[in-house]
Amino acid sequence: MGDSDLVEGVRQAILSGVLVIAPLLVVGFVVGTLMGLVQAATGIHEPLVGLVPRLVAMAAALVFLMPWMLERMVDLVRSAASLP
């Protein structure tokens, strides 16, 4: 196992991590932005009004996307285990 193999393995691990976490971050960003607009329009400035829907949406996305996330991580571990 040379340096190039190690660099390629680290690159794959970072890319897989970004691809796995990106959908949750997008959901959190979209819901947070929408709740911020609602708070600005209604004049309600309570932090929990923005936090609770964001957490619920991210938890729902996590439950929905968990099989795909686990598949990506298992593929990463299998490819790492098959390295020479």
Phi and psi in radians as a Rosetta constraint file:
Dihedral C 1 N 2 CA 2 C 2 CIRCULARHARMONIC -1.627 0.35
Dihedral N 2 CA 2 C 2 N 3 CIRCULARHARMONIC -3.099 0.35
Dihedral C 2 N 3 CA 3 C 3 CIRCULARHARMONIC -1.108 0.35
Dihedral N 3 CA 3 C 3 N 4 CIRCULARHARMONIC -0.653 0.35
Dihedral C 3 N 4 CA 4 C 4 CIRCULARHARMONIC -1.153 0.35
Dihedral N 4 CA 4 C 4 N 5 CIRCULARHARMONIC -0.628 0.35
Dihedral C 4 N 5 CA 5 C 5 CIRCULARHARMONIC -1.143 0.35
Dihedral N 5 CA 5 C 5 N 6 CIRCULARHARMONIC -0.709 0.35
Dihedral C 5 N 6 CA 6 C 6 CIRCULARHARMONIC -1.134 0.35
Dihedral N 6 CA 6 C 6 N 7 CIRCULARHARMONIC -0.764 0.35
Dihedral C 6 N 7 CA 7 C 7 CIRCULARHARMONIC -1.114 0.35
Dihedral N 7 CA 7 C 7 N 8 CIRCULARHARMONIC -0.706 0.35
Dihedral C 7 N 8 CA 8 C 8 CIRCULARHARMONIC -1.135 0.35
Dihedral N 8 CA 8 C 8 N 9 CIRCULARHARMONIC -0.695 0.35
Dihedral C 8 N 9 CA 9 C 9 CIRCULARHARMONIC -1.123 0.35
Dihedral N 9 CA 9 C 9 N 10 CIRCULARHARMONIC -0.733 0.35
Dihedral C 9 N 10 CA 10 C 10 CIRCULARHARMONIC -1.157 0.35
Dihedral N 10 CA 10 C 10 N 11 CIRCULARHARMONIC -0.693 0.35
Dihedral C 10 N 11 CA 11 C 11 CIRCULARHARMONIC -1.080 0.35
Dihedral N 11 CA 11 C 11 N 12 CIRCULARHARMONIC -0.755 0.35
Dihedral C 11 N 12 CA 12 C 12 CIRCULARHARMONIC -1.129 0.35
Dihedral N 12 CA 12 C 12 N 13 CIRCULARHARMONIC -0.675 0.35
Dihedral C 12 N 13 CA 13 C 13 CIRCULARHARMONIC -1.143 0.35
Dihedral N 13 CA 13 C 13 N 14 CIRCULARHARMONIC -0.763 0.35
Dihedral C 13 N 14 CA 14 C 14 CIRCULARHARMONIC -1.146 0.35
Dihedral N 14 CA 14 C 14 N 15 CIRCULARHARMONIC -0.773 0.35
Dihedral C 14 N 15 CA 15 C 15 CIRCULARHARMONIC -1.092 0.35
Dihedral N 15 CA 15 C 15 N 16 CIRCULARHARMONIC -0.732 0.35
Dihedral C 15 N 16 CA 16 C 16 CIRCULARHARMONIC -1.122 0.35
Dihedral N 16 CA 16 C 16 N 17 CIRCULARHARMONIC -0.709 0.35
Dihedral C 16 N 17 CA 17 C 17 CIRCULARHARMONIC -1.087 0.35
Dihedral N 17 CA 17 C 17 N 18 CIRCULARHARMONIC -0.737 0.35
Dihedral C 17 N 18 CA 18 C 18 CIRCULARHARMONIC -1.150 0.35
Dihedral N 18 CA 18 C 18 N 19 CIRCULARHARMONIC -0.751 0.35
Dihedral C 18 N 19 CA 19 C 19 CIRCULARHARMONIC -1.160 0.35
Dihedral N 19 CA 19 C 19 N 20 CIRCULARHARMONIC -0.553 0.35
Dihedral C 19 N 20 CA 20 C 20 CIRCULARHARMONIC -1.318 0.35
Dihedral N 20 CA 20 C 20 N 21 CIRCULARHARMONIC -0.689 0.35
Dihedral C 20 N 21 CA 21 C 21 CIRCULARHARMONIC -1.506 0.35
Dihedral N 21 CA 21 C 21 N 22 CIRCULARHARMONIC -0.378 0.35
Dihedral C 21 N 22 CA 22 C 22 CIRCULARHARMONIC -1.001 0.35
Dihedral N 22 CA 22 C 22 N 23 CIRCULARHARMONIC -0.788 0.35
Dihedral C 22 N 23 CA 23 C 23 CIRCULARHARMONIC -1.045 0.35
Dihedral N 23 CA 23 C 23 N 24 CIRCULARHARMONIC -0.672 0.35
Dihedral C 23 N 24 CA 24 C 24 CIRCULARHARMONIC -1.168 0.35
Dihedral N 24 CA 24 C 24 N 25 CIRCULARHARMONIC -0.694 0.35
Dihedral C 24 N 25 CA 25 C 25 CIRCULARHARMONIC -1.146 0.35
Dihedral N 25 CA 25 C 25 N 26 CIRCULARHARMONIC -0.672 0.35
Dihedral C 25 N 26 CA 26 C 26 CIRCULARHARMONIC -1.137 0.35
Dihedral N 26 CA 26 C 26 N 27 CIRCULARHARMONIC -0.764 0.35
Dihedral C 26 N 27 CA 27 C 27 CIRCULARHARMONIC -1.065 0.35
Dihedral N 27 CA 27 C 27 N 28 CIRCULARHARMONIC -0.802 0.35
Dihedral C 27 N 28 CA 28 C 28 CIRCULARHARMONIC -1.082 0.35
Dihedral N 28 CA 28 C 28 N 29 CIRCULARHARMONIC -0.702 0.35
Dihedral C 28 N 29 CA 29 C 29 CIRCULARHARMONIC -1.149 0.35
Dihedral N 29 CA 29 C 29 N 30 CIRCULARHARMONIC -0.808 0.35
Dihedral C 29 N 30 CA 30 C 30 CIRCULARHARMONIC -1.134 0.35
Dihedral N 30 CA 30 C 30 N 31 CIRCULARHARMONIC -0.828 0.35
Dihedral C 30 N 31 CA 31 C 31 CIRCULARHARMONIC -1.152 0.35
Dihedral N 31 CA 31 C 31 N 32 CIRCULARHARMONIC -0.709 0.35
Dihedral C 31 N 32 CA 32 C 32 CIRCULARHARMONIC -1.087 0.35
Dihedral N 32 CA 32 C 32 N 33 CIRCULARHARMONIC -0.711 0.35
Dihedral C 32 N 33 CA 33 C 33 CIRCULARHARMONIC -1.153 0.35
Dihedral N 33 CA 33 C 33 N 34 CIRCULARHARMONIC -0.778 0.35
Dihedral C 33 N 34 CA 34 C 34 CIRCULARHARMONIC -1.098 0.35
Dihedral N 34 CA 34 C 34 N 35 CIRCULARHARMONIC -0.727 0.35
Dihedral C 34 N 35 CA 35 C 35 CIRCULARHARMONIC -1.196 0.35
Dihedral N 35 CA 35 C 35 N 36 CIRCULARHARMONIC -0.582 0.35
Dihedral C 35 N 36 CA 36 C 36 CIRCULARHARMONIC -1.119 0.35
Dihedral N 36 CA 36 C 36 N 37 CIRCULARHARMONIC -0.708 0.35
Dihedral C 36 N 37 CA 37 C 37 CIRCULARHARMONIC -1.135 0.35
Dihedral N 37 CA 37 C 37 N 38 CIRCULARHARMONIC -0.723 0.35
Dihedral C 37 N 38 CA 38 C 38 CIRCULARHARMONIC -1.112 0.35
Dihedral N 38 CA 38 C 38 N 39 CIRCULARHARMONIC -0.744 0.35
Dihedral C 38 N 39 CA 39 C 39 CIRCULARHARMONIC -1.127 0.35
Dihedral N 39 CA 39 C 39 N 40 CIRCULARHARMONIC -0.695 0.35
Dihedral C 39 N 40 CA 40 C 40 CIRCULARHARMONIC -1.189 0.35
Dihedral N 40 CA 40 C 40 N 41 CIRCULARHARMONIC -0.647 0.35
Dihedral C 40 N 41 CA 41 C 41 CIRCULARHARMONIC -1.265 0.35
Dihedral N 41 CA 41 C 41 N 42 CIRCULARHARMONIC -0.607 0.35
Dihedral C 41 N 42 CA 42 C 42 CIRCULARHARMONIC -1.646 0.35
Dihedral N 42 CA 42 C 42 N 43 CIRCULARHARMONIC -0.256 0.35
Dihedral C 42 N 43 CA 43 C 43 CIRCULARHARMONIC 1.427 0.35
Dihedral N 43 CA 43 C 43 N 44 CIRCULARHARMONIC 0.170 0.35
Dihedral C 43 N 44 CA 44 C 44 CIRCULARHARMONIC -1.502 0.35
Dihedral N 44 CA 44 C 44 N 45 CIRCULARHARMONIC 2.135 0.35
Dihedral C 44 N 45 CA 45 C 45 CIRCULARHARMONIC -2.097 0.35
Dihedral N 45 CA 45 C 45 N 46 CIRCULARHARMONIC 0.839 0.35
Dihedral C 45 N 46 CA 46 C 46 CIRCULARHARMONIC -1.683 0.35
Dihedral N 46 CA 46 C 46 N 47 CIRCULARHARMONIC 2.195 0.35
Dihedral C 46 N 47 CA 47 C 47 CIRCULARHARMONIC -1.069 0.35
Dihedral N 47 CA 47 C 47 N 48 CIRCULARHARMONIC -0.578 0.35
Dihedral C 47 N 48 CA 48 C 48 CIRCULARHARMONIC -1.200 0.35
Dihedral N 48 CA 48 C 48 N 49 CIRCULARHARMONIC -0.429 0.35
Dihedral C 48 N 49 CA 49 C 49 CIRCULARHARMONIC -1.126 0.35
Dihedral N 49 CA 49 C 49 N 50 CIRCULARHARMONIC -0.562 0.35
Dihedral C 49 N 50 CA 50 C 50 CIRCULARHARMONIC -1.559 0.35
Dihedral N 50 CA 50 C 50 N 51 CIRCULARHARMONIC -0.518 0.35
Dihedral C 50 N 51 CA 51 C 51 CIRCULARHARMONIC -1.354 0.35
Dihedral N 51 CA 51 C 51 N 52 CIRCULARHARMONIC -0.805 0.35
Dihedral C 51 N 52 CA 52 C 52 CIRCULARHARMONIC -1.102 0.35
Dihedral N 52 CA 52 C 52 N 53 CIRCULARHARMONIC -0.845 0.35
Dihedral C 52 N 53 CA 53 C 53 CIRCULARHARMONIC -1.081 0.35
Dihedral N 53 CA 53 C 53 N 54 CIRCULARHARMONIC -0.613 0.35
Dihedral C 53 N 54 CA 54 C 54 CIRCULARHARMONIC -1.129 0.35
Dihedral N 54 CA 54 C 54 N 55 CIRCULARHARMONIC -0.776 0.35
Dihedral C 54 N 55 CA 55 C 55 CIRCULARHARMONIC -1.137 0.35
Dihedral N 55 CA 55 C 55 N 56 CIRCULARHARMONIC -0.713 0.35
Dihedral C 55 N 56 CA 56 C 56 CIRCULARHARMONIC -1.129 0.35
Dihedral N 56 CA 56 C 56 N 57 CIRCULARHARMONIC -0.760 0.35
Dihedral C 56 N 57 CA 57 C 57 CIRCULARHARMONIC -1.141 0.35
Dihedral N 57 CA 57 C 57 N 58 CIRCULARHARMONIC -0.707 0.35
Dihedral C 57 N 58 CA 58 C 58 CIRCULARHARMONIC -1.213 0.35
Dihedral N 58 CA 58 C 58 N 59 CIRCULARHARMONIC -0.626 0.35
Dihedral C 58 N 59 CA 59 C 59 CIRCULARHARMONIC -1.161 0.35
Dihedral N 59 CA 59 C 59 N 60 CIRCULARHARMONIC -0.716 0.35
Dihedral C 59 N 60 CA 60 C 60 CIRCULARHARMONIC -1.131 0.35
Dihedral N 60 CA 60 C 60 N 61 CIRCULARHARMONIC -0.727 0.35
Dihedral C 60 N 61 CA 61 C 61 CIRCULARHARMONIC -1.123 0.35
Dihedral N 61 CA 61 C 61 N 62 CIRCULARHARMONIC -0.661 0.35
Dihedral C 61 N 62 CA 62 C 62 CIRCULARHARMONIC -1.109 0.35
Dihedral N 62 CA 62 C 62 N 63 CIRCULARHARMONIC -0.772 0.35
Dihedral C 62 N 63 CA 63 C 63 CIRCULARHARMONIC -1.121 0.35
Dihedral N 63 CA 63 C 63 N 64 CIRCULARHARMONIC -0.732 0.35
Dihedral C 63 N 64 CA 64 C 64 CIRCULARHARMONIC -1.199 0.35
Dihedral N 64 CA 64 C 64 N 65 CIRCULARHARMONIC -0.680 0.35
Dihedral C 64 N 65 CA 65 C 65 CIRCULARHARMONIC -1.633 0.35
Dihedral N 65 CA 65 C 65 N 66 CIRCULARHARMONIC -0.070 0.35
Dihedral C 65 N 66 CA 66 C 66 CIRCULARHARMONIC -0.993 0.35
Dihedral N 66 CA 66 C 66 N 67 CIRCULARHARMONIC -0.752 0.35
Dihedral C 66 N 67 CA 67 C 67 CIRCULARHARMONIC -1.044 0.35
Dihedral N 67 CA 67 C 67 N 68 CIRCULARHARMONIC -0.737 0.35
Dihedral C 67 N 68 CA 68 C 68 CIRCULARHARMONIC -1.136 0.35
Dihedral N 68 CA 68 C 68 N 69 CIRCULARHARMONIC -0.734 0.35
Dihedral C 68 N 69 CA 69 C 69 CIRCULARHARMONIC -1.094 0.35
Dihedral N 69 CA 69 C 69 N 70 CIRCULARHARMONIC -0.785 0.35
Dihedral C 69 N 70 CA 70 C 70 CIRCULARHARMONIC -1.123 0.35
Dihedral N 70 CA 70 C 70 N 71 CIRCULARHARMONIC -0.670 0.35
Dihedral C 70 N 71 CA 71 C 71 CIRCULARHARMONIC -1.086 0.35
Dihedral N 71 CA 71 C 71 N 72 CIRCULARHARMONIC -0.747 0.35
Dihedral C 71 N 72 CA 72 C 72 CIRCULARHARMONIC -1.086 0.35
Dihedral N 72 CA 72 C 72 N 73 CIRCULARHARMONIC -0.750 0.35
Dihedral C 72 N 73 CA 73 C 73 CIRCULARHARMONIC -1.208 0.35
Dihedral N 73 CA 73 C 73 N 74 CIRCULARHARMONIC -0.674 0.35
Dihedral C 73 N 74 CA 74 C 74 CIRCULARHARMONIC -1.123 0.35
Dihedral N 74 CA 74 C 74 N 75 CIRCULARHARMONIC -0.719 0.35
Dihedral C 74 N 75 CA 75 C 75 CIRCULARHARMONIC -1.058 0.35
Dihedral N 75 CA 75 C 75 N 76 CIRCULARHARMONIC -0.703 0.35
Dihedral C 75 N 76 CA 76 C 76 CIRCULARHARMONIC -1.114 0.35
Dihedral N 76 CA 76 C 76 N 77 CIRCULARHARMONIC -0.769 0.35
Dihedral C 76 N 77 CA 77 C 77 CIRCULARHARMONIC -1.164 0.35
Dihedral N 77 CA 77 C 77 N 78 CIRCULARHARMONIC -0.697 0.35
Dihedral C 77 N 78 CA 78 C 78 CIRCULARHARMONIC -1.110 0.35
Dihedral N 78 CA 78 C 78 N 79 CIRCULARHARMONIC -0.736 0.35
Dihedral C 78 N 79 CA 79 C 79 CIRCULARHARMONIC -1.189 0.35
Dihedral N 79 CA 79 C 79 N 80 CIRCULARHARMONIC -0.597 0.35
Dihedral C 79 N 80 CA 80 C 80 CIRCULARHARMONIC -1.223 0.35
Dihedral N 80 CA 80 C 80 N 81 CIRCULARHARMONIC -0.626 0.35
Dihedral C 80 N 81 CA 81 C 81 CIRCULARHARMONIC -1.261 0.35
Dihedral N 81 CA 81 C 81 N 82 CIRCULARHARMONIC -0.429 0.35
Dihedral C 81 N 82 CA 82 C 82 CIRCULARHARMONIC -1.542 0.35
Dihedral N 82 CA 82 C 82 N 83 CIRCULARHARMONIC -0.018 0.35
Dihedral C 82 N 83 CA 83 C 83 CIRCULARHARMONIC -1.163 0.35
Dihedral N 83 CA 83 C 83 N 84 CIRCULARHARMONIC 2.551 0.35
